[in-house]
Amino acid sequence: MVTTQEARPTAPSPPRSRPPAQPSGGPTAASRALSLLAESWRPAAVLLALFAVWWFVAWRELVPAYLVPSPGAVAETMAADWPMLLEHTWVTTLETIVGFVLAAVIGVAAAVLLVYSRTAEKSLYPLILFAQVIPKIAIAPILVVWFGFGMTPKIVLAVLIAFFPVVVSAVAGLRSVDPELLEMSATMGASRWKTFRKIRFPGALPQLMSGLKVAVTLAVVGAVVGEFVGADRGLGYVLLLASGNLDAPLLFADLILMSLIGVVLFVLVEVLERLLIPWHASRRGNLALATV
């Protein structure tokens, strides 16, 4: 005999409570803004203190005005001569950017050649060091004779000054890769190009970016030095005119614009570094120091 059991009605189970939504793991816009503020308030305070000292010295006339003009006089000069200063600033900026990009490309290519070829290292590295030791101000007149008074000698001088830190940092970075990774790559049959693209170059980026940050500021120096020797445009040319006319406000305005070019380009390289190597320990260190 087959017996069937009556199905007993079961009480409906209570609805499960969903856990509260967790915030996304990435930093929010507010946290990024606070981090940026924490990183920038200290240099802003130092700049404000220096500006206050400058204003006090000019206000109390501790130094003659033709040597140290007041901040107000410098601001008035920048406002009055802004179209002229903007034109010359663009010329110097263009020379700096082109010289820096060429120095970065040629420097990385030279570093790869020095790392992969012992013959090239023994032959070229002493010549690179010799070229770095020569004062660039002594080379500038020769470049003017060779290339004329256009932008070419300024770009070449910017390349010569910015080239050495790129080569040194790139060589050090390419050689600092873990040998075990290279051995494992060779064991797995990876080609030299693939090993370079996947292991050597990414591992060299932290030191290479440090060299690029040094090189971009030196490129400004190279462009201005080239304008000192022979030019009719650029901030170096304006600096010579201002010093010859004893125009201290224009001289200070020109120096401020030169500094701004270097600072802006340095920040752009810093941003590029954060985009390329967000995984590096230096990036995590910056985030930790932002809270100190």
GUMIFI-299843 format. One line per field, with one value per residue (C-alpha): x negated, y, z negated. Coordinates in nm, 2 decimals. Each point is the difference from the previous one (the first is absolute). Example, Ala and Ser with C-alpha at 12.3 -4.5 7.8 and 13.67 -1.06 7.14 Angstrom:
<atoms>
X: (-1.23,-0.14)
Y: (-0.45,0.34)
Z: (-0.78,0.07)
</atoms>
This chain:
<atoms>
X: (0.00,-0.13,0.06,-0.03,-0.07,0.19,-0.23,-0.01,0.01,-0.33,-0.02,-0.16,-0.35,-0.06,-0.17,-0.37,-0.14,-0.25,-0.33,-0.06,-0.17,-0.37,-0.18,-0.21,-0.36,-0.13,-0.06,0.28,-0.03,0.01,-0.28,-0.21,0.06,-0.09,-0.32,-0.10,0.07,-0.21,-0.29,0.02,0.05,-0.36,-0.16,0.28,-0.08,-0.38,0.08,0.23,-0.28,-0.25,0.24,0.06,-0.38,-0.03,0.28,-0.14,-0.35,0.15,0.24,-0.27,-0.24,-0.27,-0.14,0.01,0.30,-0.22,-0.14,0.31,0.33,0.32,0.24,0.25,-0.25,-0.07,0.38,0.05,-0.28,0.14,0.35,-0.13,-0.24,0.20,0.05,-0.38,-0.08,0.25,-0.15,-0.36,0.12,0.16,-0.33,-0.20,0.26,0.00,-0.38,0.01,0.26,-0.15,-0.35,0.13,0.19,-0.30,-0.23,0.24,0.03,-0.37,-0.10,0.22,-0.12,-0.36,0.06,0.14,-0.30,-0.24,0.18,0.02,-0.34,-0.32,-0.20,0.23,-0.03,-0.38,-0.01,0.28,0.04,-0.34,0.10,0.34,-0.17,-0.26,0.28,0.18,-0.31,-0.04,0.17,0.30,-0.04,-0.32,0.18,0.28,-0.21,-0.11,0.37,0.09,-0.27,0.11,0.38,0.06,0.22,0.32,0.15,-0.23,-0.31,0.22,0.17,-0.34,-0.13,0.31,-0.06,-0.36,0.07,0.30,-0.15,-0.24,0.25,0.23,-0.28,-0.14,0.35,0.11,-0.32,0.03,0.36,-0.05,-0.28,0.19,0.25,0.01,-0.23,0.23,0.28,-0.23,-0.11,0.36,0.09,-0.29,0.11,0.35,-0.14,0.09,-0.18,-0.22,0.26,0.27,-0.22,-0.09,0.37,0.14,-0.28,-0.29,0.17,0.28,-0.25,-0.22,0.29,-0.04,-0.36,0.06,0.28,-0.23,-0.25,0.26,0.11,-0.35,-0.04,0.31,-0.13,-0.34,0.16,0.13,-0.35,-0.13,0.25,-0.06,-0.38,0.03,0.21,-0.27,-0.26,0.20,0.38,0.25,0.29,0.05,-0.02,-0.38,0.00,0.24,-0.22,-0.30,0.21,0.13,-0.35,-0.15,0.27,-0.02,0.38,0.03,0.38,-0.03,-0.30,0.20,0.30,-0.21,-0.16,0.35,0.11,-0.31,0.07,0.36,-0.10,-0.22,0.25,0.29,-0.21,-0.12,0.36,0.09,-0.28,0.12,0.35,-0.14,-0.19,0.32,0.18,-0.28,-0.11,0.29,-0.12,-0.35,-0.09,-0.08,0.37,0.12,-0.25,0.14,0.35,-0.12,-0.20,0.31,0.16,-0.30)
Y: (0.00,0.34,0.27,0.37,0.26,0.32,0.29,0.23,0.36,0.18,0.35,0.23,0.09,0.36,0.20,0.02,0.34,0.11,0.13,0.37,0.10,0.03,0.30,-0.06,-0.07,0.29,0.34,0.25,0.35,0.14,-0.22,0.08,0.37,-0.03,-0.20,0.27,0.27,-0.18,-0.03,0.36,0.21,-0.02,0.14,0.25,0.12,0.02,0.21,0.23,0.05,0.08,0.24,0.17,0.04,0.15,0.24,0.11,0.06,0.21,0.19,0.08,0.09,-0.22,-0.05,0.27,-0.04,-0.03,-0.32,-0.15,0.14,-0.03,-0.28,0.27,0.14,-0.35,-0.07,0.34,-0.08,-0.35,0.15,0.28,-0.21,-0.32,-0.04,0.03,-0.23,-0.26,-0.01,-0.05,-0.25,-0.21,0.00,-0.12,-0.26,-0.14,-0.02,-0.17,-0.26,-0.10,-0.02,-0.21,-0.24,-0.05,-0.05,-0.26,-0.20,0.01,-0.06,-0.31,-0.14,0.06,-0.16,-0.31,-0.02,0.03,-0.27,-0.25,0.05,-0.01,0.13,0.31,0.05,0.00,0.22,0.26,0.04,0.18,0.23,0.08,0.08,0.22,0.19,0.05,0.15,0.27,0.33,0.04,0.38,-0.06,-0.21,0.25,0.24,-0.29,-0.11,0.35,0.01,-0.34,0.04,0.37,0.21,-0.20,-0.25,-0.29,0.09,0.05,-0.34,-0.17,0.16,-0.11,-0.36,0.01,0.11,-0.23,-0.31,-0.11,-0.05,-0.20,-0.23,-0.06,-0.07,-0.22,-0.21,-0.04,-0.10,-0.25,-0.16,-0.02,-0.26,-0.32,-0.25,-0.28,0.15,0.02,-0.36,-0.11,0.19,-0.16,-0.34,0.05,0.08,0.38,0.20,0.30,0.24,-0.16,-0.01,0.36,0.10,-0.21,0.00,0.23,0.32,-0.01,-0.08,0.30,0.25,0.12,0.10,0.13,0.23,0.14,0.08,0.16,0.23,0.12,0.03,0.21,0.27,0.00,0.03,0.35,0.09,-0.11,0.20,0.32,-0.04,-0.04,0.32,0.19,-0.06,0.09,0.06,0.26,-0.19,-0.19,0.07,-0.01,0.28,0.20,-0.06,0.15,0.31,0.05,-0.03,0.23,0.26,-0.05,-0.08,-0.20,-0.05,-0.15,-0.20,-0.16,-0.05,-0.19,-0.21,-0.09,-0.11,-0.22,-0.16,-0.07,-0.17,-0.24,-0.06,-0.07,-0.24,-0.18,-0.04,-0.15,-0.25,-0.08,-0.06,-0.23,-0.19,-0.06,-0.13,-0.23,-0.15,0.03,-0.33,0.11,0.04,0.37,0.07,-0.18,0.19,0.33,-0.10,-0.10,0.32,0.21,-0.09,0.11)
Z: (0.00,0.09,-0.24,0.07,-0.25,0.00,0.08,-0.30,0.08,-0.09,-0.12,0.25,-0.08,-0.10,0.28,-0.04,-0.07,0.25,-0.13,0.04,0.32,-0.04,0.13,0.31,-0.06,0.22,-0.16,0.03,0.14,-0.35,-0.13,0.30,-0.06,-0.37,0.10,0.24,-0.26,-0.25,0.24,0.12,-0.32,-0.11,0.31,0.03,-0.36,0.09,0.31,-0.20,-0.26,0.27,0.16,-0.34,-0.05,0.35,-0.06,-0.34,0.14,0.28,-0.23,-0.25,0.28,-0.15,0.35,0.28,0.23,0.31,-0.15,-0.16,0.13,-0.20,0.09,0.11,0.25,0.14,0.03,0.18,0.24,0.08,0.06,0.22,0.20,0.00,0.38,0.05,-0.29,0.12,0.34,-0.13,-0.26,0.28,0.19,-0.30,-0.09,0.35,0.01,-0.34,0.09,0.33,-0.16,-0.29,0.22,0.23,-0.30,-0.15,0.33,0.08,-0.36,-0.04,0.33,-0.10,-0.34,0.17,0.23,-0.30,-0.20,0.28,0.15,-0.20,0.30,0.02,-0.37,0.00,0.31,-0.05,-0.38,-0.04,0.29,-0.16,-0.33,0.18,0.18,-0.33,-0.17,0.27,-0.11,0.22,0.00,0.19,0.26,0.06,0.22,0.22,0.04,0.10,0.27,0.13,-0.02,0.00,-0.23,0.03,-0.24,0.11,-0.21,-0.31,0.05,0.05,-0.31,-0.20,0.13,-0.10,-0.35,-0.06,0.17,-0.27,-0.29,0.23,0.11,-0.35,-0.16,0.29,-0.01,-0.38,0.03,0.28,-0.20,-0.32,0.12,-0.21,0.18,-0.10,0.21,0.30,-0.05,-0.03,0.32,0.18,-0.12,0.13,0.34,0.00,0.26,-0.08,0.12,-0.21,-0.31,0.05,0.05,-0.29,-0.26,0.06,0.10,-0.26,-0.27,0.11,0.00,-0.36,0.04,0.36,-0.12,-0.27,0.28,0.21,-0.28,-0.03,0.38,0.05,-0.23,0.16,0.34,-0.11,-0.09,0.33,0.20,-0.20,0.03,0.37,0.01,-0.20,0.27,0.31,0.03,0.07,-0.17,-0.32,-0.37,0.01,0.25,-0.22,-0.30,0.18,0.10,-0.35,-0.16,0.26,-0.07,-0.38,0.02,-0.33,0.02,0.35,-0.12,-0.29,0.22,0.25,-0.27,-0.14,0.34,0.05,-0.34,0.10,0.32,-0.20,-0.27,0.24,0.21,-0.31,-0.12,0.34,-0.03,-0.35,0.13,0.27,-0.27,-0.20,0.31,0.11,-0.34,-0.25,-0.14,-0.11,-0.36,0.04,0.10,-0.31,-0.20,0.12,-0.10,-0.34,-0.05,0.10,-0.33,-0.21)
</atoms>
